[in-house]
Amino acid sequence: LACYIFADFFYNFADSPLLVIDYTDVGFLLLAMFFVALYTFAAFLVALFSLPTSSVFEQKSEDLLNFQRLSQSIQQGQSEKQVYDMLFESTVKAADASAAWLEIFKGEKKDEIELCHQLTIEEEQIKRIRHLLLAYNIQHIDYINNNLDRNPGFRDLTLPWKSLIILPIKSKKHLFGVLYLLKDIEQGFDRETVNVLRTFTNQTILTIENLRLVHESLQNERYKEELKIASLVQDSLIPKKFPSDSWFEISTHAKAAKEVGGDFYDFLQLSESRIAIIIGDVSGKGISAAFHMAQMKGIFHGLMQQDMPPSEFMKQANSALSRCLEKTSFITSALYIIDYRMKGFMFARAGHCHTLYYNSMMDDTFYFQTDGLGLGIIRDKSYNNHVREMYYDYNPSDVMVIYTDGIVEARSPANEEYGEDRLRYMLTQTYHLEAEDIKCAIINDLEDFTGPTENLYDDQTLLVIKFKPTQPSE
């Protein structure tokens, strides 16, 4: 522009007598013209060489491609290791790093480090740098040093690198790993490069968290499917119908707190006039409790084939369970053998809830207070001293209520227990009804007590047995 003004000025005033005819005599004008021309040429060269080259465009394009690959890792079914591989490769190329390594933490413990990747750096050098960073308390934080020689600690290590950047791969809750990049020149990590590197690490964090969420979702779906199968198997193990006869009637209710429960009941017809009925409750809930329930069912059918008395069954069952039950688990149970020819029943209790009974001749409702210790609590022969057996003659119209602690320990919205007294009261009000109606009345009262927003804390099982007035002909 200045050159144009000079030329235009001289052209317009070329014929003017005021101007000097010999321009060479005016050194200032010539120097000014030369300076303006030279400055313009230099500015043009600076602008020309400052334009991005094809390699810069290629690097930017590759960065965008790598960022897209990280973003699509979930859709492509990538694993965490593959994501870390992409991160390491992408950041090394984006920063043009001379050396690098990537540390991944196993689990929640930061002292369990896995050296996932390393580039042109020996493990001994890594250990020395780690030790120094630990001494400076900058091991797992975002850190940039573009002149390591100015730091006495790094200078003493005599390392060939001049610049260092530390990029933690960290979300709000988890520290997944740390990326270390080194360059052999000072000021090796400018602001633009650092922003690109942080973008890669942030996308990696998001990708890893999403991968874990997808994995957890798949695990939950698989777990739900397994629970559904376990629930179906458990449902098939519980008898739907008891043998019907003219001398007694029975009604049952079972409700699990979770998909599968630890309560169980079963029966075995020992002869035409004798039937064995068992009820039990495994400590804990869920699949493990259901597994132990299946074990107890197998022990019941295996031992009772020998037609042994209830006390002997408890001793043998305790011995069998001691070999397969976890140390922290136990099972409460009660076994009843009813004989209609003898018009009585014998039973033994292994730490289970006391049996509720209504005696029609005395018109009285009471609990059988018998001793007994849960199976698996004592795992030697001394358990035999803790088992007691009882025999009782029943009368026509007598009612026996067998249940698990989920019934009496059910809680109301005010956190009050249903309790044995209320259960006993319900039997005094309903003993004249049939077994099915007695059961329904108790369950309805229980549901009224717990309220419509019932939160089932424990499995609930209830068996109501009523002895009919008419006995079969001999």
LOSE-70670 format. One record per residue (C-alpha): residue in one letter; x, y negated, z negated. Coordinates in steps of 0.02 Angstrom, whole numbers. Each point is the difference from the previous one (the first is absolute). Layout:
res = A | X = X | Y = Y | Z = Z;
...
***
This chain:
res = L | X = 0 | Y = 0 | Z = 0;
res = A | X = 143 | Y = -118 | Z = -42;
res = C | X = 85 | Y = 41 | Z = 165;
res = Y | X = -160 | Y = -37 | Z = 94;
res = I | X = -17 | Y = -169 | Z = -88;
res = F | X = 180 | Y = -44 | Z = 43;
res = A | X = -22 | Y = 49 | Z = 182;
res = D | X = -165 | Y = -91 | Z = 17;
res = F | X = 73 | Y = -156 | Z = -79;
res = F | X = 149 | Y = -4 | Z = 116;
res = Y | X = -106 | Y = 35 | Z = 152;
res = N | X = -122 | Y = -141 | Z = -36;
res = F | X = 136 | Y = -126 | Z = -35;
res = A | X = 123 | Y = 57 | Z = 135;
res = D | X = -15 | Y = -165 | Z = 96;
res = S | X = 1 | Y = -111 | Z = -151;
res = P | X = 153 | Y = -114 | Z = -13;
res = L | X = -7 | Y = 17 | Z = -187;
res = L | X = 61 | Y = 179 | Z = 7;
res = V | X = 180 | Y = 47 | Z = 18;
res = I | X = 38 | Y = 65 | Z = 172;
res = D | X = 136 | Y = 122 | Z = -53;
res = Y | X = -77 | Y = 116 | Z = -125;
res = T | X = 167 | Y = 81 | Z = -36;
res = D | X = 50 | Y = -155 | Z = -94;
res = V | X = -137 | Y = 30 | Z = -129;
res = G | X = 72 | Y = 148 | Z = -96;
res = F | X = -138 | Y = -2 | Z = -130;
res = L | X = -135 | Y = 36 | Z = 127;
res = L | X = 97 | Y = 142 | Z = 76;
res = L | X = 36 | Y = 77 | Z = -170;
res = A | X = -183 | Y = -17 | Z = -50;
res = M | X = -55 | Y = 85 | Z = 161;
res = F | X = 129 | Y = 139 | Z = -26;
res = F | X = -52 | Y = 27 | Z = -182;
res = V | X = -186 | Y = 11 | Z = 42;
res = A | X = 33 | Y = 124 | Z = 141;
res = L | X = 114 | Y = 107 | Z = -108;
res = Y | X = -121 | Y = -2 | Z = -147;
res = T | X = -144 | Y = 53 | Z = 114;
res = F | X = 103 | Y = 141 | Z = 73;
res = A | X = 53 | Y = 62 | Z = -173;
res = A | X = -179 | Y = -7 | Z = -64;
res = F | X = -55 | Y = 102 | Z = 150;
res = L | X = 132 | Y = 132 | Z = -34;
res = V | X = -48 | Y = 10 | Z = -186;
res = A | X = -183 | Y = 22 | Z = 44;
res = L | X = 44 | Y = 130 | Z = 132;
res = F | X = 107 | Y = 108 | Z = -115;
res = S | X = -124 | Y = -18 | Z = -144;
res = L | X = -138 | Y = 85 | Z = 100;
res = P | X = -37 | Y = 180 | Z = -56;
res = T | X = 89 | Y = 130 | Z = 103;
res = S | X = -78 | Y = 160 | Z = 64;
res = S | X = 77 | Y = 97 | Z = -146;
res = V | X = -92 | Y = -112 | Z = -123;
res = F | X = -164 | Y = 30 | Z = 90;
res = E | X = 36 | Y = 187 | Z = 0;
res = Q | X = 35 | Y = -4 | Z = -187;
res = K | X = -161 | Y = -93 | Z = -36;
res = S | X = -96 | Y = 120 | Z = 110;
res = E | X = 78 | Y = 148 | Z = -91;
res = D | X = -42 | Y = -76 | Z = -169;
res = L | X = -181 | Y = -19 | Z = 52;
res = L | X = -2 | Y = 179 | Z = 65;
res = N | X = 73 | Y = 67 | Z = -162;
res = F | X = -124 | Y = -101 | Z = -101;
res = Q | X = -141 | Y = 75 | Z = 104;
res = R | X = 69 | Y = 175 | Z = -28;
res = L | X = 1 | Y = -29 | Z = -187;
res = S | X = -178 | Y = -64 | Z = 8;
res = Q | X = -59 | Y = 153 | Z = 96;
res = S | X = 89 | Y = 127 | Z = -110;
res = I | X = -161 | Y = 55 | Z = -84;
res = Q | X = -94 | Y = 28 | Z = 162;
res = Q | X = 148 | Y = 98 | Z = 68;
res = G | X = 1 | Y = 113 | Z = -153;
res = Q | X = 175 | Y = -53 | Z = -54;
res = S | X = 73 | Y = 54 | Z = -166;
res = E | X = 83 | Y = -115 | Z = -127;
res = K | X = 171 | Y = 60 | Z = 55;
res = Q | X = -36 | Y = -47 | Z = 181;
res = V | X = -58 | Y = -172 | Z = -56;
res = Y | X = 162 | Y = -26 | Z = -97;
res = D | X = 98 | Y = 59 | Z = 153;
res = M | X = -87 | Y = -131 | Z = 108;
res = L | X = 29 | Y = -135 | Z = -132;
res = F | X = 187 | Y = 36 | Z = -10;
res = E | X = 23 | Y = 8 | Z = 188;
res = S | X = -102 | Y = -158 | Z = 30;
res = T | X = 83 | Y = -108 | Z = -134;
res = V | X = 177 | Y = 52 | Z = 49;
res = K | X = -34 | Y = -50 | Z = 181;
res = A | X = -93 | Y = -159 | Z = -46;
res = A | X = 141 | Y = -60 | Z = -114;
res = D | X = 141 | Y = 73 | Z = 106;
res = A | X = 67 | Y = 69 | Z = -163;
res = S | X = 177 | Y = 68 | Z = -13;
res = A | X = -45 | Y = 117 | Z = -143;
res = A | X = -158 | Y = 49 | Z = -93;
res = W | X = -78 | Y = 125 | Z = -115;
res = L | X = -176 | Y = 38 | Z = -61;
res = E | X = -44 | Y = 66 | Z = -173;
res = I | X = -166 | Y = 85 | Z = -35;
res = F | X = -62 | Y = 29 | Z = -178;
res = K | X = -78 | Y = 167 | Z = -44;
res = G | X = -160 | Y = -16 | Z = -102;
res = E | X = -10 | Y = -138 | Z = -129;
res = K | X = 176 | Y = 20 | Z = -69;
res = K | X = 122 | Y = -126 | Z = 74;
res = D | X = 151 | Y = 104 | Z = -52;
res = E | X = -46 | Y = 139 | Z = 122;
res = I | X = 69 | Y = -72 | Z = 162;
res = E | X = 3 | Y = 83 | Z = 169;
res = L | X = 122 | Y = -74 | Z = 127;
res = C | X = -115 | Y = 6 | Z = 149;
res = H | X = 116 | Y = -81 | Z = 130;
res = Q | X = 173 | Y = -76 | Z = 11;
res = L | X = 96 | Y = -83 | Z = 143;
res = T | X = 190 | Y = -21 | Z = 10;
res = I | X = 21 | Y = -8 | Z = -188;
res = E | X = 72 | Y = 131 | Z = -116;
res = E | X = -86 | Y = 61 | Z = -158;
res = E | X = 145 | Y = -60 | Z = -105;
res = Q | X = -23 | Y = -176 | Z = 66;
res = I | X = -187 | Y = 13 | Z = -34;
res = K | X = 35 | Y = 50 | Z = -181;
res = R | X = 118 | Y = -147 | Z = -25;
res = I | X = -126 | Y = -124 | Z = 71;
res = R | X = -141 | Y = 77 | Z = -105;
res = H | X = 105 | Y = -15 | Z = -157;
res = L | X = 37 | Y = -183 | Z = 35;
res = L | X = -182 | Y = -40 | Z = 40;
res = L | X = -53 | Y = 87 | Z = -160;
res = A | X = 124 | Y = -106 | Z = -98;
res = Y | X = -75 | Y = -158 | Z = 80;
res = N | X = -177 | Y = 67 | Z = -29;
res = I | X = -45 | Y = -23 | Z = 183;
res = Q | X = -15 | Y = 183 | Z = 49;
res = H | X = -185 | Y = 8 | Z = 45;
res = I | X = -45 | Y = -180 | Z = 39;
res = D | X = -10 | Y = -101 | Z = 159;
res = Y | X = 177 | Y = -67 | Z = 20;
res = I | X = 103 | Y = -84 | Z = 138;
res = N | X = 186 | Y = -40 | Z = -5;
res = N | X = 71 | Y = -69 | Z = 163;
res = N | X = 176 | Y = -24 | Z = -68;
res = L | X = 57 | Y = 146 | Z = -106;
res = D | X = 180 | Y = -63 | Z = -6;
res = R | X = -53 | Y = -145 | Z = -110;
res = N | X = -62 | Y = 124 | Z = -132;
res = P | X = 145 | Y = 62 | Z = -107;
res = G | X = -84 | Y = 167 | Z = -32;
res = F | X = -26 | Y = 40 | Z = 183;
res = R | X = 170 | Y = -70 | Z = 45;
res = D | X = 82 | Y = 122 | Z = -121;
res = L | X = -85 | Y = 146 | Z = 88;
res = T | X = 102 | Y = -40 | Z = 157;
res = L | X = -145 | Y = 43 | Z = 114;
res = P | X = 5 | Y = -39 | Z = 187;
res = W | X = -170 | Y = -85 | Z = -2;
res = K | X = -39 | Y = -184 | Z = -26;
res = S | X = -191 | Y = -4 | Z = -14;
res = L | X = -125 | Y = 104 | Z = -98;
res = I | X = -189 | Y = 6 | Z = -11;
res = I | X = -103 | Y = 107 | Z = -119;
res = L | X = -181 | Y = 33 | Z = 46;
res = P | X = -105 | Y = 95 | Z = -130;
res = I | X = -142 | Y = 103 | Z = 71;
res = K | X = -118 | Y = -42 | Z = -140;
res = S | X = -187 | Y = -24 | Z = -22;
res = K | X = -86 | Y = -74 | Z = -153;
res = K | X = -2 | Y = 170 | Z = -87;
res = H | X = 138 | Y = 105 | Z = 77;
res = L | X = 182 | Y = -16 | Z = 51;
res = F | X = 20 | Y = 120 | Z = 145;
res = G | X = 182 | Y = -37 | Z = 43;
res = V | X = 133 | Y = -130 | Z = 39;
res = L | X = 80 | Y = -45 | Z = 168;
res = Y | X = 179 | Y = -67 | Z = 5;
res = L | X = 71 | Y = -84 | Z = 157;
res = L | X = 179 | Y = -62 | Z = 23;
res = K | X = 85 | Y = -103 | Z = 136;
res = D | X = 185 | Y = -34 | Z = 29;
res = I | X = -25 | Y = -186 | Z = 32;
res = E | X = -46 | Y = -144 | Z = -114;
res = Q | X = -174 | Y = -74 | Z = 10;
res = G | X = -53 | Y = 162 | Z = 81;
res = F | X = -182 | Y = -10 | Z = -54;
res = D | X = -84 | Y = -159 | Z = 57;
res = R | X = -177 | Y = -50 | Z = -46;
res = E | X = -78 | Y = 72 | Z = 158;
res = T | X = 86 | Y = 168 | Z = -23;
res = V | X = -50 | Y = 9 | Z = -182;
res = N | X = -182 | Y = -36 | Z = 45;
res = V | X = 2 | Y = 140 | Z = 128;
res = L | X = 77 | Y = 122 | Z = -125;
res = R | X = -128 | Y = -45 | Z = -134;
res = T | X = -139 | Y = 23 | Z = 125;
res = F | X = 63 | Y = 177 | Z = 34;
res = T | X = 10 | Y = 42 | Z = -186;
res = N | X = -172 | Y = -73 | Z = -36;
res = Q | X = -76 | Y = 101 | Z = 140;
res = T | X = 90 | Y = 155 | Z = -64;
res = I | X = -73 | Y = -26 | Z = -174;
res = L | X = -174 | Y = -16 | Z = 73;
res = T | X = 25 | Y = 153 | Z = 109;
res = I | X = 67 | Y = 108 | Z = -144;
res = E | X = -144 | Y = -50 | Z = -114;
res = N | X = -127 | Y = 37 | Z = 137;
res = L | X = 81 | Y = 168 | Z = 35;
res = R | X = -12 | Y = 45 | Z = -183;
res = L | X = -181 | Y = -56 | Z = -7;
res = V | X = -40 | Y = 108 | Z = 152;
res = H | X = 92 | Y = 146 | Z = -81;
res = E | X = -95 | Y = -24 | Z = -163;
res = S | X = -163 | Y = -11 | Z = 95;
res = L | X = 38 | Y = 164 | Z = 89;
res = Q | X = 51 | Y = 79 | Z = -165;
res = N | X = -162 | Y = -58 | Z = -80;
res = E | X = -102 | Y = 70 | Z = 143;
res = R | X = 94 | Y = 165 | Z = -13;
res = Y | X = -24 | Y = -1 | Z = -188;
res = K | X = -186 | Y = -33 | Z = 19;
res = E | X = -12 | Y = 143 | Z = 124;
res = E | X = 92 | Y = 116 | Z = -120;
res = L | X = -114 | Y = -56 | Z = -142;
res = K | X = -151 | Y = 37 | Z = 107;
res = I | X = 66 | Y = 175 | Z = 36;
res = A | X = 43 | Y = 25 | Z = -185;
res = S | X = -174 | Y = -59 | Z = -48;
res = L | X = -80 | Y = 123 | Z = 121;
res = V | X = 109 | Y = 142 | Z = -66;
res = Q | X = -40 | Y = -45 | Z = -180;
res = D | X = -184 | Y = -12 | Z = 40;
res = S | X = 7 | Y = 175 | Z = 72;
res = L | X = 81 | Y = 64 | Z = -161;
res = I | X = -142 | Y = -60 | Z = -111;
res = P | X = -151 | Y = 116 | Z = 2;
res = K | X = -158 | Y = -80 | Z = 69;
res = K | X = -119 | Y = 130 | Z = -74;
res = F | X = 4 | Y = 105 | Z = -156;
res = P | X = -82 | Y = 171 | Z = -3;
res = S | X = -185 | Y = -20 | Z = -34;
res = D | X = -81 | Y = 116 | Z = -125;
res = S | X = -156 | Y = 9 | Z = -106;
res = W | X = 93 | Y = -19 | Z = -166;
res = F | X = 90 | Y = -166 | Z = 26;
res = E | X = 9 | Y = -151 | Z = 115;
res = I | X = 146 | Y = -116 | Z = 33;
res = S | X = 19 | Y = -172 | Z = 79;
res = T | X = 165 | Y = -86 | Z = 41;
res = H | X = 65 | Y = -176 | Z = 38;
res = A | X = 175 | Y = -46 | Z = 59;
res = K | X = 69 | Y = -170 | Z = 52;
res = A | X = 184 | Y = -38 | Z = 32;
res = A | X = 78 | Y = -167 | Z = -48;
res = K | X = 106 | Y = 6 | Z = 158;
res = E | X = -11 | Y = 94 | Z = 164;
res = V | X = 55 | Y = 156 | Z = -90;
res = G | X = -16 | Y = 36 | Z = -185;
res = G | X = 69 | Y = 108 | Z = -139;
res = D | X = -164 | Y = 66 | Z = -72;
res = F | X = -56 | Y = 174 | Z = 45;
res = Y | X = -126 | Y = 133 | Z = -45;
res = D | X = -32 | Y = 175 | Z = 63;
res = F | X = -84 | Y = 164 | Z = -43;
res = L | X = 31 | Y = 185 | Z = 21;
res = Q | X = -131 | Y = 136 | Z = -12;
res = L | X = 81 | Y = 130 | Z = -113;
res = S | X = -147 | Y = 123 | Z = 3;
res = E | X = -187 | Y = 0 | Z = 21;
res = S | X = -25 | Y = -71 | Z = -173;
res = R | X = 159 | Y = -102 | Z = -25;
res = I | X = 63 | Y = -158 | Z = 82;
res = A | X = 157 | Y = -103 | Z = -34;
res = I | X = -10 | Y = -189 | Z = 19;
res = I | X = 153 | Y = -113 | Z = -11;
res = I | X = 20 | Y = -189 | Z = -2;
res = G | X = 161 | Y = -98 | Z = -4;
res = D | X = 85 | Y = -168 | Z = 19;
res = V | X = 177 | Y = -24 | Z = 66;
res = S | X = 99 | Y = -147 | Z = -70;
res = G | X = 21 | Y = -137 | Z = 128;
res = K | X = -94 | Y = -28 | Z = 162;
res = G | X = 25 | Y = 16 | Z = 186;
res = I | X = 79 | Y = 135 | Z = 105;
res = S | X = 115 | Y = 71 | Z = -135;
res = A | X = -148 | Y = 22 | Z = -118;
res = A | X = -100 | Y = 84 | Z = 139;
res = F | X = 147 | Y = 116 | Z = 34;
res = H | X = 6 | Y = 54 | Z = -183;
res = M | X = -188 | Y = 21 | Z = 4;
res = A | X = 20 | Y = 125 | Z = 143;
res = Q | X = 136 | Y = 89 | Z = -101;
res = M | X = -117 | Y = 13 | Z = -149;
res = K | X = -139 | Y = 69 | Z = 109;
res = G | X = 118 | Y = 135 | Z = 66;
res = I | X = 55 | Y = 45 | Z = -177;
res = F | X = -182 | Y = 10 | Z = -55;
res = H | X = -50 | Y = 120 | Z = 137;
res = G | X = 161 | Y = 101 | Z = -17;
res = L | X = -7 | Y = 25 | Z = -189;
res = M | X = -188 | Y = 20 | Z = -20;
res = Q | X = 1 | Y = 147 | Z = 119;
res = Q | X = 68 | Y = 91 | Z = -152;
res = D | X = -155 | Y = -53 | Z = -100;
res = M | X = 101 | Y = -67 | Z = -147;
res = P | X = -74 | Y = -101 | Z = -146;
res = P | X = 10 | Y = -191 | Z = 9;
res = S | X = 139 | Y = -17 | Z = -130;
res = E | X = 111 | Y = 125 | Z = 92;
res = F | X = -34 | Y = -89 | Z = 164;
res = M | X = 60 | Y = -166 | Z = -74;
res = K | X = 161 | Y = 83 | Z = -61;
res = Q | X = 35 | Y = 80 | Z = 169;
res = A | X = -46 | Y = -161 | Z = 94;
res = N | X = 116 | Y = -103 | Z = -108;
res = S | X = 142 | Y = 121 | Z = 35;
res = A | X = -33 | Y = -7 | Z = 188;
res = L | X = -17 | Y = -190 | Z = 7;
res = S | X = 159 | Y = -25 | Z = -102;
res = R | X = 99 | Y = 62 | Z = 151;
res = C | X = -77 | Y = -114 | Z = 131;
res = L | X = -70 | Y = -153 | Z = -91;
res = E | X = 104 | Y = -159 | Z = -11;
res = K | X = 67 | Y = -43 | Z = -172;
res = T | X = -111 | Y = -154 | Z = -10;
res = S | X = -160 | Y = 90 | Z = 54;
res = F | X = -125 | Y = 105 | Z = -95;
res = I | X = -174 | Y = 70 | Z = 25;
res = T | X = -147 | Y = 0 | Z = -120;
res = S | X = -125 | Y = 140 | Z = 26;
res = A | X = -143 | Y = 98 | Z = -77;
res = L | X = -52 | Y = 177 | Z = 48;
res = Y | X = -172 | Y = 75 | Z = -37;
res = I | X = -51 | Y = 181 | Z = 23;
res = I | X = -190 | Y = 16 | Z = -11;
res = D | X = -78 | Y = 172 | Z = -28;
res = Y | X = -188 | Y = 5 | Z = 16;
res = R | X = -13 | Y = 181 | Z = -62;
res = M | X = 84 | Y = -52 | Z = -163;
res = K | X = -95 | Y = -166 | Z = 7;
res = G | X = 155 | Y = -96 | Z = -44;
res = F | X = 158 | Y = -78 | Z = 66;
res = M | X = 182 | Y = -12 | Z = -52;
res = F | X = 113 | Y = -144 | Z = 44;
res = A | X = 173 | Y = -72 | Z = -29;
res = R | X = 52 | Y = -182 | Z = 15;
res = A | X = 171 | Y = -61 | Z = 58;
res = G | X = -4 | Y = -183 | Z = -51;
res = H | X = -157 | Y = -32 | Z = 101;
res = C | X = -151 | Y = -105 | Z = -53;
res = H | X = -110 | Y = 79 | Z = -134;
res = T | X = -151 | Y = 95 | Z = 65;
res = L | X = -170 | Y = -83 | Z = -32;
res = Y | X = -136 | Y = 121 | Z = -49;
res = Y | X = -186 | Y = -2 | Z = -37;
res = N | X = -68 | Y = 142 | Z = -109;
res = S | X = -186 | Y = 23 | Z = 31;
res = M | X = -34 | Y = 103 | Z = -158;
res = M | X = 77 | Y = -131 | Z = -114;
res = D | X = -54 | Y = -143 | Z = 114;
res = D | X = 173 | Y = -75 | Z = -23;
res = T | X = 131 | Y = -76 | Z = 114;
res = F | X = 184 | Y = 13 | Z = -46;
res = Y | X = 178 | Y = 18 | Z = 65;
res = F | X = 101 | Y = 160 | Z = -20;
res = Q | X = 152 | Y = -57 | Z = -99;
res = T | X = 133 | Y = 127 | Z = 51;
res = D | X = 189 | Y = -9 | Z = 4;
res = G | X = 102 | Y = 7 | Z = 158;
res = L | X = 152 | Y = -76 | Z = 83;
res = G | X = 19 | Y = -50 | Z = 183;
res = L | X = 86 | Y = 119 | Z = 120;
res = G | X = 181 | Y = -46 | Z = 35;
res = I | X = 27 | Y = -106 | Z = -156;
res = I | X = 90 | Y = 140 | Z = -93;
res = R | X = 93 | Y = 115 | Z = 120;
res = D | X = 49 | Y = 146 | Z = -107;
res = K | X = -84 | Y = 140 | Z = -98;
res = S | X = -39 | Y = -116 | Z = -146;
res = Y | X = -144 | Y = -64 | Z = 106;
res = N | X = -95 | Y = 160 | Z = -48;
res = N | X = -21 | Y = -71 | Z = -176;
res = H | X = -99 | Y = -148 | Z = 68;
res = V | X = -140 | Y = 97 | Z = 87;
res = R | X = -163 | Y = 45 | Z = -86;
res = E | X = -146 | Y = 101 | Z = 67;
res = M | X = -181 | Y = -19 | Z = -54;
res = Y | X = -156 | Y = 105 | Z = 28;
res = Y | X = -176 | Y = -71 | Z = -8;
res = D | X = -172 | Y = 79 | Z = 21;
res = Y | X = -114 | Y = -102 | Z = 112;
res = N | X = -187 | Y = -13 | Z = -8;
res = P | X = -128 | Y = -26 | Z = 138;
res = S | X = -10 | Y = -185 | Z = 48;
res = D | X = 174 | Y = -38 | Z = -70;
res = V | X = 99 | Y = -127 | Z = 101;
res = M | X = 189 | Y = -11 | Z = 19;
res = V | X = 82 | Y = -157 | Z = 72;
res = I | X = 179 | Y = 16 | Z = 62;
res = Y | X = 92 | Y = -154 | Z = 64;
res = T | X = 168 | Y = -86 | Z = 25;
res = D | X = 61 | Y = -157 | Z = -87;
res = G | X = -47 | Y = -107 | Z = 150;
res = I | X = -181 | Y = 10 | Z = -63;
res = V | X = 22 | Y = -54 | Z = -181;
res = E | X = 142 | Y = -122 | Z = 38;
res = A | X = -94 | Y = -94 | Z = 137;
res = R | X = -7 | Y = -185 | Z = -40;
res = S | X = -132 | Y = -135 | Z = 15;
res = P | X = 34 | Y = -175 | Z = 70;
res = A | X = 27 | Y = -52 | Z = -182;
res = N | X = 137 | Y = 134 | Z = -13;
res = E | X = -100 | Y = 112 | Z = -117;
res = E | X = 16 | Y = 189 | Z = 9;
res = Y | X = -148 | Y = 109 | Z = 44;
res = G | X = 52 | Y = 117 | Z = -142;
res = E | X = -51 | Y = 168 | Z = -71;
res = D | X = -141 | Y = -73 | Z = -105;
res = R | X = -92 | Y = -69 | Z = 150;
res = L | X = 23 | Y = 163 | Z = 95;
res = R | X = -69 | Y = 96 | Z = -148;
res = Y | X = -147 | Y = -120 | Z = -13;
res = M | X = -42 | Y = 29 | Z = 183;
res = L | X = -5 | Y = 187 | Z = -29;
res = T | X = -119 | Y = -20 | Z = -148;
res = Q | X = -116 | Y = -96 | Z = 116;
res = T | X = 7 | Y = 120 | Z = 147;
res = Y | X = 32 | Y = 176 | Z = -66;
res = H | X = -179 | Y = 52 | Z = 43;
res = L | X = 30 | Y = -35 | Z = 186;
res = E | X = 77 | Y = 116 | Z = 128;
res = A | X = 189 | Y = 0 | Z = 21;
res = E | X = -6 | Y = -104 | Z = 160;
res = D | X = -110 | Y = -132 | Z = -82;
res = I | X = 110 | Y = -7 | Z = -155;
res = K | X = 153 | Y = -29 | Z = 109;
res = C | X = -86 | Y = -136 | Z = 102;
res = A | X = -60 | Y = -89 | Z = -157;
res = I | X = 177 | Y = -2 | Z = -73;
res = I | X = 80 | Y = -60 | Z = 163;
res = N | X = -133 | Y = -135 | Z = 23;
res = D | X = 29 | Y = -61 | Z = -177;
res = L | X = 188 | Y = 2 | Z = 30;
res = E | X = -18 | Y = -104 | Z = 158;
res = D | X = -115 | Y = -123 | Z = -89;
res = F | X = 129 | Y = -15 | Z = -137;
res = T | X = 148 | Y = -32 | Z = 116;
res = G | X = -101 | Y = -120 | Z = 108;
res = P | X = -14 | Y = -20 | Z = 189;
res = T | X = 181 | Y = -60 | Z = 15;
res = E | X = 65 | Y = 161 | Z = -74;
res = N | X = 188 | Y = 21 | Z = 12;
res = L | X = 33 | Y = 185 | Z = -22;
res = Y | X = 157 | Y = 18 | Z = -104;
res = D | X = -5 | Y = 190 | Z = -16;
res = D | X = -77 | Y = 149 | Z = 86;
res = Q | X = -171 | Y = 49 | Z = -65;
res = T | X = -64 | Y = 179 | Z = -12;
res = L | X = -157 | Y = 60 | Z = -87;
res = L | X = -75 | Y = 174 | Z = -15;
res = V | X = -170 | Y = 30 | Z = -82;
res = I | X = -47 | Y = 181 | Z = -41;
res = K | X = -171 | Y = 43 | Z = -66;
res = F | X = -50 | Y = 174 | Z = -59;
res = K | X = -173 | Y = 44 | Z = 60;
res = P | X = -133 | Y = 66 | Z = -120;
res = T | X = -37 | Y = 152 | Z = 108;
res = Q | X = 135 | Y = 133 | Z = 8;
res = P | X = 15 | Y = 130 | Z = 137;
res = S | X = -71 | Y = 172 | Z = -38;
res = E | X = 126 | Y = 129 | Z = -57;
***
